[in-house]
Amino acid sequence: MAKLEQTLYGNFNTILNKIESGIVNGSMSASLEESSDFRSGEARCSVRVFERYSWAGNNRVSLSVTLFQNGDEGIHLSAITSGGSQAVFFKINTWGEEAFLEKLKELL
């Protein structure tokens, strides 16, 4: 698993749309698998789960992206990859996960 957490500044919708289109258009096998959006008062949260085929790992990997903003505060991003291991009892060959997260870093 690889993880990225940071605070972003800008328009929530613009950032979310850039992530969605950038991930899906950044790989011929990438897809948006599921999404969730909700609000409570001034707080807003969006979750996106992407998946793509990893040539390096010869398997599929997922990327979960969560954006959270409360009022006019910064937008908190949490991105976690999963599924890149080929071993039964421990993780090896996580290149696909790391490459998927690198694509998100490039977009940001």
N, C-alpha and C positions, 0 to 999 in steps of 0.2 A: 504494500500500500504506500502511496505517496500522498502528501497533504500540503496544501497551500492555504494560508490564512493571511488576510490583509484588509486594510480599510481603504476604500475607494471614495473619491469625491466626484460628483457630477450628477447627471440626471439618471435616476434609477432605471427608467424605461429604456433609455439610450444604452446604458451599460448592459442591461439584460438582453436587449436585441442584438448588440454587438457580440456578446458571448454565444447566443444561440446560433446566429448566422455564421459566425466565424468557426465554430466547432463543426457544425454540419457541413459547411462548404469547404472546410479545411482537409477533409479526407473523403475519398470516394465511398468508404464503407461506414462512415459515421452517421448516426441517426439519433434523433431525440426520442427516447423511449417513453418518457413520462414527465409530467410537469404538475406543479401544485403552486397555487398563489392564494394568499390570504392576508387580511388586514384585521387589526384590532386597535381601535382608536387611531392614534398617529403612527402606529407601528405597521410595517409591511414586510412580508417575507415571501420570497419566491424560491422554489426548489426545481432544479432541472437534472434529469438523469440521462446521460448520453452513453452510447455504446459504439465501439468500432472494432474492426478486426486488426490485430497486431501481427504484422508479418514477422517481426523479430521473435515474438513468443509463440507464433503459430496458434493463436487462440483469440478470444474476444475479451476486451477489457471495458470497464465502465468508468464513467466520471460523473460524480454527483457534485453539483454546484448549488450552494445556498447563498442567496443575497438577503440581508436583513438591514432595515433602516427604521429608526425611531424618530419621527418628526424630521427636523432638518439636520440631524446628526449625519456623520459619515456613513457610508454603506459598507457593512461588514460582509466580507466574502469568505466562505469556507468551501474548499474544493478537495475532494477525496477520490482517489482512483482505487479500483479493485479488480480482481479477476485475472491478473497477469501471471500468476504462478502456475507451474506445471507439476509441482511436487505434491505428494499426498499429505505428509506430516509437517512440512516446513516450507517456507517460501524461497523459491529460486527463480531466476529468470524473470525479473520484474521490469525489464527494459520497456515493454509495451506500456505499462502503467506510467512510468516516468516520462516517456515520450508524449503520452496523451496530456499529462499535466504541463509539459513544456509548451504545447500548442496553446493552452489557455494563458500561460504566462506571456507568450508573444502577443496575444490579443489585448492583454491588459497594458 
